[in-house]
């Protein structure tokens, strides 16, 4: 093996750390509400060396502004003087133009609208957020908001959603384009030593020790459905007169909720605690958290309760079913009083079963919703957007879009056809290497394949089904050339999460440390390759391996004897390392001649991949199978266009003009 270099150093050259991505977030204000509070927790976990954060608020500073400033995050108030204050647009625009921002990220409707309007035709990448599904209430207003969203989405690079259900709602209900929608679920900071102390928490809140304590935590608004909850509560207290309810929050509907409590003679059961910062301590006192919402994105307080092993009853709306499984990690019901009351009565009557569900919920939440993982996803998201903008080329991009519109075929590819995707590196490369796809972009591509119903097959299975003509519609294979170590550290976990296989074509000499790809020979940062041990682990996990020569020399530059040695040596080593036959070949740089076909046949290969774009069909020449390259310049829209065949002709022309560049 070649000698290891210290991180960031090669041959005595020091790598300059990449500049942090500067993101300006726009909010209406910073109250102690769910979205704003989650962003505060997230900010505490973002690495300032990677992400530099600034905030602009448009209505007022809010309670959380000092908390952000304590983290060194500047909060700038650019005040809207009235609801339709057009003068705010040039004032926001001046701040955005002069702030040196890479990304402008807007949150909630007021900031989404005014912020994106001010950012029109500015240089930074523009991102908006969707924290909720499209509500069914107030349809006339919702139609206007959806129209404005669709209009402004034309000038928006990405639309950020907090759950898969929110993303689906933005696509189906708001009519926003799928290629701009991205999902990153909220996360939570978890204490190292979790544990509930119910009696201490109840003493602090002056709650009876034997009471059945429930809480509804959230602002008083139509969405949170306090009115429906109160109607349901009447039936609950008949079965459980010892029930006590805590309302935590504030909002415009609080006076009407108080009137509803009084008129229903529930004042003895209900306590109003106001807006609080001690939510974890309140959760410790509960027997049950109730989320009675009419619509939701991903309620953070529900995640907090589930993580803290507090039993939860929630309505099956918005993103809640993405998280909760009925009768396994909590109880779900419909957002109507009868269904709510039945669920609450059952939960209070079956504490042992609810405790079991709460325990299962805590394991799920701590595994899936760690805010450190959320912070990594945000960082990858921002880096990917900035990197793709760096690759942007005006005229070329317009031409590519035109080709894609002309040749794309919507829906899955026909049965009997096979599209093979070709990757190289999967890593957060700060440079402009087109062979490098970021982990975030790769994850989103795999998510899209799953979402659209593509069948991702192992290469070996796909090739014999191609011959037999039994491939289902939407058949895809994944391949990786050269054998970079990030195929193990970054790509393999994503493949495993989606249940996908792939075939990797490592250069065996690189694995043994006998050389490196000429492309990276002068890279200031070492580019590591797979080890023999990693190859063995991946093979055991279902990843296949194919041959890519021993030293990555172009076969067209070699004599037939030299080509036979390059191929045979690599095949011999791979079969030793994997303890499995190697029968598929990939031409370095896609360079080959018909004279190489007998060499491959003599060495018991079944097929070989070129880099010519397009799909394969029964009868396709087995030594010249086609592959579709996925590059670092590809946005999700580009990836979708490639999957639908929209760029096959473009890439064929490009390769004909430029030649092969790997």
C-alpha positions as CSV (number, residue, x, y, z in Angstrom):
1,X,0.0,0.0,0.0
2,X,1.1,3.6,-0.6
3,X,2.1,5.6,2.4
4,X,-0.8,7.4,4.1
5,X,-0.6,11.2,4.1
6,X,-1.9,13.3,7.0
7,X,-5.4,14.6,6.4
8,X,-5.4,17.6,4.0
9,X,-1.7,17.2,3.1
10,X,0.0,15.5,0.1
11,X,3.6,15.8,-0.8
12,X,4.1,18.6,1.8
13,X,1.4,20.7,0.3
14,X,-1.2,22.1,2.7
15,X,-4.8,22.1,1.6
16,X,-6.6,25.4,2.2
17,X,-9.8,24.7,4.1
18,X,-12.9,25.4,2.1
19,X,-14.7,28.6,2.8
20,X,-17.9,28.1,4.9
21,X,-21.1,28.4,3.0
22,X,-22.8,31.7,4.1
23,X,-26.6,31.2,4.5
24,X,-29.0,34.0,5.2
25,X,-32.3,32.8,6.7
26,X,-35.4,34.9,6.5
27,X,-38.2,34.5,9.1
28,X,-41.2,36.7,9.9
29,X,-39.9,36.8,13.5
30,X,-38.3,34.5,16.0
31,X,-41.0,33.5,18.6
32,X,-40.9,30.4,20.8
33,X,-42.7,28.3,18.2
34,X,-41.9,25.0,16.6
35,X,-40.1,25.9,13.3
36,X,-38.1,28.7,15.0
37,X,-37.3,26.6,18.0
38,X,-36.1,23.7,15.9
39,X,-33.9,26.0,13.9
40,X,-32.3,27.2,17.1
41,X,-31.5,23.7,18.1
42,X,-30.2,23.0,14.6
43,X,-28.0,26.1,14.7
44,X,-26.3,24.8,17.9
45,X,-25.3,21.7,15.9
46,X,-24.1,23.2,12.6
47,X,-20.4,23.4,12.3
48,X,-19.5,27.1,11.9
49,X,-16.4,26.1,9.9
50,X,-18.8,24.6,7.3
51,X,-21.9,26.8,7.6
52,X,-22.0,30.5,8.5
53,X,-25.5,31.6,9.5
54,X,-27.2,35.0,9.4
55,X,-30.8,35.8,10.1
56,X,-33.2,38.5,8.8
57,X,-36.6,39.0,10.4
58,X,-39.4,41.0,8.9
59,X,-42.0,41.7,11.6
60,X,-40.2,41.7,15.0
61,X,-37.2,40.2,16.6
62,X,-39.1,37.7,18.8
63,X,-38.1,35.9,22.0
64,X,-35.5,33.6,20.5
65,X,-33.4,36.5,18.9
66,X,-31.1,36.8,22.0
67,X,-30.5,33.0,21.9
68,X,-29.3,33.1,18.3
69,X,-27.1,36.2,19.0
70,X,-25.6,34.3,21.9
71,X,-24.4,31.7,19.3
72,X,-22.7,34.5,17.3
73,X,-25.5,34.6,14.7
74,X,-26.5,38.1,13.7
75,X,-30.2,38.9,13.7
76,X,-31.2,41.9,11.5
77,X,-34.7,43.4,11.6
78,X,-35.9,44.8,8.3
79,X,-39.4,45.8,9.4
80,X,-42.5,45.5,7.3
81,X,-44.5,48.6,8.2
82,X,-47.8,47.1,7.0
83,X,-49.2,44.0,5.5
84,X,-48.6,45.2,1.9
85,X,-45.5,47.3,2.5
86,X,-43.8,47.2,-0.9
87,X,-40.9,49.3,0.4
88,X,-39.6,46.3,2.3
89,X,-38.6,44.6,-1.0
90,X,-35.7,47.0,-1.9
91,X,-34.6,47.2,1.7
92,X,-34.4,43.4,1.9
93,X,-32.8,43.3,-1.6
94,X,-30.0,45.7,-0.6
95,X,-29.2,43.6,2.5
96,X,-29.1,40.4,0.4
97,X,-27.0,42.0,-2.3
98,X,-24.4,43.4,0.1
99,X,-24.2,40.5,2.6
100,X,-21.9,38.2,0.6
101,X,-24.4,35.3,0.9
102,X,-24.1,32.1,-1.0
103,X,-27.7,30.9,-0.1
104,X,-30.9,32.8,0.8
105,X,-33.2,30.4,2.7
106,X,-36.7,31.7,3.5
107,X,-39.1,30.2,6.1
108,X,-42.9,30.4,6.6
109,X,-45.3,32.2,4.2
110,X,-44.5,35.9,4.9
111,X,-40.8,35.4,4.6
112,X,-41.2,32.9,1.7
113,X,-43.1,35.5,-0.3
114,X,-41.3,38.8,0.5
115,X,-37.8,37.2,0.7
116,X,-38.0,35.4,-2.6
117,X,-39.5,38.5,-4.3
118,X,-36.5,40.6,-3.0
119,X,-34.1,37.9,-4.1
120,X,-35.2,37.8,-7.8
121,X,-32.2,37.7,-10.2
122,X,-29.7,38.0,-7.4
123,X,-26.6,35.7,-7.5
124,X,-27.2,33.6,-4.4
125,X,-29.0,30.2,-4.5
126,X,-32.6,30.7,-3.3
127,X,-34.3,28.1,-1.0
128,X,-37.8,28.2,0.5
129,X,-39.2,26.0,3.2
130,X,-42.5,24.1,3.5
131,X,-43.1,23.3,7.2
132,X,-46.7,22.1,6.7
133,X,-48.9,20.2,4.3
134,X,-51.3,22.4,2.3
135,X,-54.3,23.0,4.6
136,X,-57.8,22.1,3.7
137,X,-59.2,25.1,5.6
138,X,-59.8,28.5,3.9
139,X,-59.6,27.1,0.3
140,X,-59.8,30.6,-1.4
141,X,-56.8,31.9,0.6
142,X,-54.9,28.6,0.0
143,X,-55.5,28.8,-3.7
144,X,-53.9,32.3,-3.7
145,X,-50.9,31.1,-1.7
146,X,-50.4,28.1,-3.9
147,X,-50.5,30.3,-7.0
148,X,-47.9,32.6,-5.5
149,X,-45.8,29.6,-4.5
150,X,-45.9,28.2,-8.1
151,X,-45.1,31.6,-9.5
152,X,-42.1,32.2,-7.2
153,X,-40.9,28.6,-7.5
154,X,-39.7,29.5,-11.0
155,X,-37.0,31.6,-9.3
156,X,-36.4,29.2,-6.5
157,X,-33.6,26.6,-6.7
158,X,-34.9,24.2,-4.0
159,X,-38.0,23.9,-1.9
160,X,-37.2,22.4,1.5
161,X,-39.8,20.0,3.1
162,X,-39.7,18.6,6.7
163,X,-41.4,15.3,5.9
164,X,-42.2,13.0,2.9
165,X,-45.9,13.8,3.4
166,X,-45.2,17.6,3.2
167,X,-43.2,17.0,0.0
168,X,-46.0,14.9,-1.5
169,X,-48.5,17.7,-0.5
170,X,-46.3,20.4,-2.1
171,X,-46.2,18.3,-5.3
172,X,-49.9,17.1,-5.5
173,X,-51.8,19.9,-3.7
174,X,-49.6,23.0,-4.3
175,X,-48.5,21.9,-7.8
176,X,-44.8,22.5,-7.2
177,X,-42.2,20.8,-9.4
178,X,-40.8,17.5,-8.0
179,X,-37.3,18.2,-9.1
180,X,-37.1,21.2,-6.8
181,X,-38.5,19.4,-3.7
182,X,-36.1,18.1,-1.0
183,X,-36.9,16.4,2.3
184,X,-34.8,16.7,5.4
185,X,-36.7,15.6,8.5
186,X,-36.4,17.6,11.8
187,X,-34.1,16.3,14.5
188,X,-33.7,16.5,18.2
189,X,-30.8,16.8,20.7
190,X,-30.9,13.8,23.0
191,X,-29.6,13.8,26.6
192,X,-26.9,11.2,27.2
193,X,-28.7,9.7,30.2
194,X,-32.5,9.8,29.4
195,X,-34.9,9.1,32.2
196,X,-38.2,10.4,33.5
197,X,-38.9,11.7,37.0
198,X,-42.7,12.1,36.9
199,X,-43.2,12.7,40.6
200,X,-40.5,15.5,40.8
201,X,-41.9,17.1,37.7
202,X,-45.5,17.0,39.0
203,X,-44.4,18.5,42.4
204,X,-42.7,21.4,40.5
205,X,-45.9,22.0,38.5
206,X,-48.2,21.5,41.5
207,X,-50.0,18.6,39.9
208,X,-51.7,15.8,41.9
209,X,-49.6,12.7,42.0
210,X,-52.5,10.4,41.1
211,X,-54.0,12.5,38.3
212,X,-54.1,11.4,34.7
213,X,-52.1,14.3,33.2
214,X,-52.5,15.1,29.5
215,X,-51.1,18.1,27.5
216,X,-51.7,19.9,24.3
217,X,-48.6,21.9,23.4
218,X,-48.8,24.4,20.6
219,X,-50.0,27.8,19.7
220,X,-53.8,28.5,19.9
221,X,-54.7,28.4,16.2
222,X,-57.3,26.7,13.9
223,X,-54.6,24.2,12.8
224,X,-54.0,22.9,16.4
225,X,-57.7,22.1,16.8
226,X,-58.2,23.1,20.5
227,X,-61.9,23.3,19.9
228,X,-62.2,19.7,18.7
229,X,-60.0,18.6,21.6
230,X,-62.3,20.3,24.2
231,X,-65.4,18.6,22.7
232,X,-63.6,15.3,22.9
233,X,-62.5,16.1,26.5
234,X,-66.0,16.1,27.7
235,X,-66.4,12.4,27.0
236,X,-63.0,11.7,28.5
237,X,-63.6,13.2,31.9
238,X,-66.8,11.1,32.2
239,X,-64.6,8.0,32.1
240,X,-61.6,9.5,33.9
241,X,-62.7,12.3,36.2
242,X,-59.2,12.4,37.6
243,X,-57.9,13.7,34.2
244,X,-56.0,17.0,34.2
245,X,-55.1,18.9,31.0
246,X,-52.3,21.3,30.4
247,X,-52.5,23.8,27.6
248,X,-49.1,25.1,26.7
249,X,-48.7,28.0,24.3
250,X,-50.3,31.3,23.2
251,X,-52.0,32.6,20.2
252,X,-54.9,34.5,18.7
253,X,-57.5,31.9,19.6
254,X,-56.6,31.6,23.3
255,X,-59.6,33.8,24.5
256,X,-62.1,31.6,22.6
257,X,-60.5,28.4,24.0
258,X,-60.8,29.9,27.5
259,X,-64.4,30.6,26.8
260,X,-64.9,27.0,25.6
261,X,-63.4,25.6,28.8
262,X,-65.7,27.8,31.0
263,X,-68.8,27.0,29.0
264,X,-68.2,23.3,29.1
265,X,-67.5,23.5,32.9
266,X,-64.0,22.1,32.4
267,X,-62.1,24.7,34.5
268,X,-61.3,22.1,37.1
269,X,-59.6,19.9,34.6
270,X,-57.8,22.4,32.4
271,X,-54.8,24.6,33.2
272,X,-53.3,27.3,30.9
273,X,-49.5,27.4,31.4
274,X,-48.7,30.0,28.7
275,X,-45.6,30.0,26.5
276,X,-42.9,28.0,28.1
277,X,-39.2,27.2,27.6
278,X,-39.3,24.2,30.0
279,X,-41.0,21.7,27.6
280,X,-38.8,18.8,28.5
281,X,-39.7,19.2,32.2
282,X,-43.4,19.5,31.4
283,X,-43.2,16.3,29.3
284,X,-41.8,14.4,32.3
285,X,-45.0,15.1,34.2
286,X,-47.4,13.6,31.6
287,X,-49.3,10.4,31.2
288,X,-50.2,11.4,27.7
289,X,-49.4,14.0,25.0
290,X,-52.2,14.7,22.7
291,X,-51.7,16.2,19.2
292,X,-55.2,17.0,17.9
293,X,-54.2,19.0,14.8
294,X,-56.3,19.3,11.7
295,X,-53.1,19.5,9.5
296,X,-49.4,19.2,10.3
297,X,-45.9,19.0,8.9
298,X,-43.8,17.3,11.5
299,X,-44.7,18.5,15.1
300,X,-41.5,18.8,17.0
301,X,-43.1,18.5,20.4
302,X,-44.4,15.0,19.3
303,X,-40.9,13.9,18.5
304,X,-39.7,15.3,21.8
305,X,-42.4,13.3,23.7
306,X,-41.7,10.1,21.8
307,X,-38.0,10.4,22.5
308,X,-38.7,11.0,26.2
309,X,-40.9,7.8,26.3
310,X,-44.1,9.9,26.8
311,X,-47.2,8.1,25.4
312,X,-48.7,10.0,22.5
313,X,-52.2,10.2,20.9
314,X,-52.1,12.1,17.6
315,X,-54.3,12.7,14.6
316,X,-53.3,10.9,11.4
317,X,-52.7,14.0,9.4
318,X,-49.7,15.5,7.4
319,X,-46.3,14.1,8.3
320,X,-47.5,12.3,11.5
321,X,-48.0,8.9,9.8
322,X,-44.5,9.2,8.5
323,X,-43.2,8.9,12.1
324,X,-45.8,7.0,14.1
325,X,-47.1,3.5,13.5
326,X,-50.6,2.9,15.0
327,X,-50.5,0.8,18.1
328,X,-46.8,0.2,17.8
329,X,-45.3,3.6,18.6
330,X,-48.5,5.5,19.6
331,X,-52.2,5.8,18.9
332,X,-53.5,7.6,15.8
333,X,-57.0,8.8,15.3
334,X,-59.0,11.1,13.0
335,X,-59.2,14.8,13.7
336,X,-62.8,14.7,14.9
337,X,-64.1,14.7,18.5
338,X,-65.5,11.2,18.6
339,X,-62.3,9.6,17.3
340,X,-60.1,11.8,19.6
341,X,-62.1,10.9,22.7
342,X,-62.1,7.2,22.0
343,X,-58.3,7.2,21.5
344,X,-57.7,9.3,24.7
345,X,-60.0,7.1,26.8
346,X,-58.3,3.9,25.6
347,X,-54.8,5.4,26.2
348,X,-55.7,6.4,29.8
349,X,-57.3,3.0,30.4
350,X,-54.4,1.0,29.2
351,X,-51.3,2.5,30.7
352,X,-49.1,-0.6,30.4
353,X,-49.7,-1.0,26.6
354,X,-49.1,2.8,26.1
355,X,-45.8,2.5,28.0
356,X,-44.7,-0.3,25.7
357,X,-45.5,1.8,22.7
358,X,-43.7,4.7,24.2
359,X,-40.6,2.6,24.7
360,X,-40.6,1.5,21.1
361,X,-41.2,5.1,20.0
362,X,-38.1,6.3,21.9
363,X,-35.9,3.7,20.2
364,X,-37.2,4.8,16.8
365,X,-36.9,8.5,17.4
366,X,-33.4,8.3,18.8
367,X,-32.2,6.2,15.9
368,X,-33.9,8.2,13.1
369,X,-34.1,11.8,14.4
370,X,-30.8,12.7,16.0
371,X,-30.2,16.4,15.3
372,X,-26.6,15.7,14.5
373,X,-27.7,13.7,11.5
374,X,-30.1,16.5,10.6
375,X,-27.2,19.0,10.8
376,X,-25.1,16.8,8.5
377,X,-28.0,16.6,6.0
378,X,-28.4,20.4,6.1
379,X,-24.7,20.9,5.5
380,X,-24.7,18.4,2.6
381,X,-27.8,20.1,1.2
382,X,-26.2,23.6,1.2
383,X,-22.8,22.4,-0.1
384,X,-24.6,20.5,-3.0
385,X,-26.6,23.6,-4.0
386,X,-23.5,25.8,-4.1
387,X,-21.5,23.2,-5.9
388,X,-24.2,22.7,-8.6
389,X,-24.3,26.5,-9.0
390,X,-20.6,26.5,-9.6
391,X,-21.1,24.1,-12.5
392,X,-23.8,26.2,-14.0
393,X,-23.1,27.3,-17.6
394,X,-25.8,29.5,-19.1
395,X,-25.8,28.7,-22.8
396,X,-24.9,25.0,-22.3
397,X,-27.6,24.6,-19.6
398,X,-30.3,26.1,-21.9
399,X,-29.3,23.7,-24.7
400,X,-29.4,20.7,-22.3
401,X,-32.8,21.7,-21.1
402,X,-34.0,22.0,-24.7
403,X,-32.7,18.6,-25.5
404,X,-34.2,17.1,-22.4
405,X,-37.7,18.5,-23.2
406,X,-37.5,17.2,-26.7
407,X,-36.4,13.7,-26.0
408,X,-37.6,12.9,-22.4
409,X,-40.2,10.1,-22.1
410,X,-42.3,10.5,-18.9
411,X,-42.9,7.5,-16.7
412,X,-40.9,4.3,-16.3
413,X,-38.8,2.9,-19.1
414,X,-40.5,0.1,-21.1
415,X,-40.3,-3.5,-20.0
416,X,-37.4,-5.4,-21.6
417,X,-35.1,-2.4,-21.4
418,X,-32.3,-1.7,-18.9
419,X,-30.7,1.6,-18.0
420,X,-27.3,1.3,-16.2
421,X,-26.1,4.3,-14.2
422,X,-22.4,5.0,-13.9
423,X,-21.0,6.7,-10.9
424,X,-17.4,7.3,-9.7
425,X,-16.9,9.1,-6.4
426,X,-19.5,9.9,-3.7
427,X,-18.0,12.5,-1.4
428,X,-18.2,16.2,-0.3
429,X,-15.6,17.5,-2.7
430,X,-15.2,21.3,-2.4
431,X,-13.7,21.5,-5.8
432,X,-15.1,21.1,-9.3
433,X,-14.5,17.5,-10.1
434,X,-17.4,16.3,-12.3
435,X,-16.7,12.7,-11.4
436,X,-17.7,13.5,-7.8
437,X,-21.4,13.3,-6.7
438,X,-22.1,14.6,-3.2
439,X,-23.6,12.1,-0.7
440,X,-26.6,14.4,-0.4
441,X,-27.2,14.4,-4.1
442,X,-26.7,10.6,-4.3
443,X,-29.2,10.0,-1.5
444,X,-31.8,12.2,-3.2
445,X,-31.3,10.3,-6.5
446,X,-31.8,7.0,-4.7
447,X,-34.9,8.4,-2.9
448,X,-36.3,9.4,-6.3
449,X,-35.8,6.0,-7.8
450,X,-37.6,4.4,-4.9
451,X,-40.4,7.0,-4.9
452,X,-41.0,6.6,-8.7
453,X,-41.2,2.8,-8.5
454,X,-38.0,1.9,-10.4
455,X,-36.7,-1.7,-10.0
456,X,-33.0,-1.6,-9.1
457,X,-31.5,-5.0,-9.9
458,X,-28.1,-6.6,-9.3
459,X,-26.1,-6.4,-12.5
460,X,-25.7,-10.2,-12.8
461,X,-29.5,-10.8,-12.5
462,X,-30.3,-7.9,-14.8
463,X,-28.0,-9.2,-17.6
464,X,-29.6,-12.7,-17.7
465,X,-33.1,-11.2,-17.5
466,X,-32.1,-8.9,-20.4
467,X,-31.2,-11.9,-22.5
468,X,-34.4,-13.7,-21.5
469,X,-36.6,-10.6,-22.1
470,X,-38.1,-10.7,-18.6
471,X,-37.0,-7.3,-17.3
472,X,-39.9,-5.3,-15.7
473,X,-40.6,-1.7,-16.6
474,X,-38.3,0.7,-15.0
475,X,-35.3,-1.7,-14.6
476,X,-32.1,0.0,-13.5
477,X,-28.6,-1.1,-12.4
478,X,-26.1,0.9,-10.5
479,X,-22.3,0.8,-11.2
480,X,-19.2,2.5,-9.8
481,X,-15.9,2.8,-11.7
482,X,-12.4,2.8,-10.3
483,X,-13.1,1.6,-6.7
484,X,-12.8,4.7,-4.5
485,X,-13.0,4.3,-0.8
486,X,-16.1,6.5,-0.5
487,X,-18.0,3.8,-2.4
488,X,-17.7,1.9,1.0
489,X,-18.0,4.8,3.4
490,X,-20.7,6.9,1.7
491,X,-22.4,5.0,-1.1
492,X,-22.9,1.6,0.6
493,X,-24.9,2.9,3.6
494,X,-27.3,4.7,1.2
495,X,-27.6,1.6,-0.9
496,X,-28.3,-0.5,2.2
497,X,-31.0,1.9,3.4
498,X,-32.9,1.7,0.1
499,X,-32.3,-2.1,-0.3
500,X,-30.3,-1.6,-3.5
501,X,-27.4,-3.6,-4.9
502,X,-24.6,-2.3,-7.2
503,X,-21.6,-3.5,-9.1
504,X,-18.2,-1.8,-8.4
505,X,-15.4,-1.9,-10.9
506,X,-12.2,-1.3,-8.9
507,X,-8.8,-0.9,-10.5
508,X,-6.9,-3.7,-8.7
509,X,-3.5,-1.9,-8.8
510,X,-5.0,1.1,-7.0
511,X,-6.4,-1.2,-4.3
512,X,-2.9,-2.6,-3.8
513,X,-1.4,0.9,-3.6
514,X,0.6,0.4,-6.8
515,X,-0.7,3.6,-8.5
516,X,-3.5,6.1,-8.6
517,X,-5.9,7.6,-11.2
518,X,-4.0,10.2,-13.3
519,X,-6.8,12.6,-12.7
520,X,-5.9,12.8,-9.0
521,X,-2.2,12.4,-9.2
522,X,-1.6,16.1,-8.3
523,X,-4.5,16.5,-6.0
524,X,-3.6,18.3,-2.7
525,X,-5.9,16.0,-0.9
526,X,-5.2,12.2,-1.2
527,X,-7.9,10.2,-2.9
528,X,-8.1,6.8,-1.1
529,X,-9.2,3.6,-2.8
530,X,-11.0,0.5,-1.5
531,X,-9.0,-1.9,0.6
532,X,-9.2,-5.7,0.2
533,X,-11.0,-5.9,3.5
534,X,-13.6,-3.4,2.4
535,X,-14.1,-5.3,-0.8
536,X,-14.7,-8.5,1.2
537,X,-17.2,-6.7,3.5
538,X,-19.1,-5.2,0.6
539,X,-19.3,-8.6,-1.2
540,X,-20.7,-10.2,1.9
541,X,-23.3,-7.4,2.0
542,X,-24.5,-8.2,-1.5
543,X,-22.4,-5.7,-3.6
544,X,-21.1,-7.3,-6.8
545,X,-17.7,-6.6,-8.3
546,X,-16.5,-6.4,-11.9
547,X,-13.2,-6.0,-13.7
548,X,-11.7,-2.6,-14.7
549,X,-8.1,-3.6,-15.5
550,X,-5.1,-3.7,-13.2
551,X,-3.6,-0.2,-13.8
552,X,-6.4,1.7,-15.7
553,X,-4.3,1.9,-18.9
554,X,-6.5,2.5,-21.9
555,X,-6.8,-0.8,-23.8
556,X,-6.6,1.1,-27.1
557,X,-3.1,2.1,-26.2
558,X,-1.9,-1.5,-25.6
559,X,-1.0,-4.5,-27.6
560,X,-3.3,-7.5,-27.5
561,X,-0.9,-9.3,-25.1
562,X,-0.7,-6.3,-22.8
563,X,-4.5,-5.9,-22.8
564,X,-4.9,-9.6,-22.0
565,X,-2.6,-9.2,-19.0
566,X,-4.3,-6.1,-17.8
567,X,-7.7,-7.8,-17.9
568,X,-6.5,-11.2,-16.6
569,X,-4.5,-9.9,-13.7
570,X,-7.4,-7.8,-12.4
571,X,-9.8,-10.7,-12.8
572,X,-7.5,-13.1,-10.9
573,X,-7.0,-10.7,-8.0
574,X,-10.7,-9.8,-7.7
575,X,-11.8,-13.5,-7.7
576,X,-9.3,-14.1,-4.9
577,X,-10.5,-11.1,-2.9
578,X,-14.2,-11.9,-3.3
579,X,-14.1,-15.6,-3.5
580,X,-16.6,-15.3,-6.4
581,X,-16.4,-15.5,-10.2
582,X,-15.9,-12.1,-12.0
583,X,-17.7,-12.1,-15.4
584,X,-18.4,-8.5,-16.1
585,X,-15.9,-5.9,-17.5
586,X,-15.9,-2.1,-17.7
587,X,-13.6,-0.4,-20.3
588,X,-11.3,2.3,-18.8
589,X,-12.4,5.6,-20.3
590,X,-14.9,3.6,-22.3
591,X,-12.0,3.0,-24.8
592,X,-12.1,-0.3,-26.7
593,X,-11.7,-2.0,-30.1
594,X,-13.4,-5.0,-31.6
595,X,-10.1,-6.9,-31.1
596,X,-10.7,-6.8,-27.3
597,X,-13.9,-8.9,-27.6
598,X,-12.2,-12.2,-28.2
599,X,-9.8,-11.5,-25.2
600,X,-12.8,-11.0,-22.9
601,X,-14.5,-14.1,-24.2
602,X,-11.4,-16.2,-23.8
603,X,-11.2,-15.1,-20.1
604,X,-14.8,-16.2,-19.5
605,X,-16.4,-12.8,-19.3
606,X,-20.1,-12.6,-20.1
607,X,-20.5,-8.9,-20.9
608,X,-18.7,-5.5,-20.9
609,X,-19.8,-2.0,-20.3
610,X,-18.9,1.1,-22.4
611,X,-19.7,4.7,-21.5
612,X,-22.0,5.2,-24.5
613,X,-25.3,6.6,-23.2
614,X,-28.7,5.0,-23.6
615,X,-30.6,1.9,-22.7
616,X,-29.9,-1.7,-23.4
617,X,-32.4,-4.2,-24.9
618,X,-32.5,-7.9,-25.7
619,X,-30.0,-8.3,-28.6
620,X,-27.8,-5.3,-27.5
621,X,-24.1,-6.2,-28.3
622,X,-22.9,-7.8,-25.1
623,X,-19.4,-6.4,-25.4
624,X,-20.7,-2.8,-25.9
625,X,-23.5,-2.4,-23.3
626,X,-24.5,1.2,-22.7
627,X,-24.3,3.2,-19.4
628,X,-25.6,6.6,-18.4
629,X,-23.1,8.7,-16.5
630,X,-24.2,10.6,-13.4
631,X,-21.9,13.5,-12.8
632,X,-21.2,16.1,-10.1
633,X,-22.8,18.8,-12.2
634,X,-26.2,17.0,-12.3
635,X,-29.1,18.6,-10.3
636,X,-32.1,16.3,-9.5
637,X,-33.7,17.7,-12.6
638,X,-30.8,16.6,-14.7
639,X,-30.9,13.2,-13.1
640,X,-34.6,12.8,-13.8
641,X,-34.0,13.9,-17.4
642,X,-31.2,11.3,-17.7
643,X,-33.5,8.5,-16.3
644,X,-36.1,9.4,-18.9
645,X,-33.7,9.4,-21.8
646,X,-33.9,13.1,-22.3
647,X,-30.1,13.6,-22.5
648,X,-29.0,10.4,-24.3
649,X,-28.7,12.2,-27.7
650,X,-27.0,15.2,-26.0
651,X,-24.4,13.1,-24.4
652,X,-23.8,11.1,-27.5
653,X,-23.1,14.3,-29.4
654,X,-20.9,15.6,-26.6
655,X,-18.8,12.5,-26.5
656,X,-18.5,12.6,-30.3
657,X,-17.1,16.2,-30.1
658,X,-15.1,16.0,-26.9
659,X,-14.0,12.4,-26.9
660,X,-13.7,10.3,-23.7
661,X,-12.2,12.2,-20.8
662,X,-11.9,9.7,-17.9
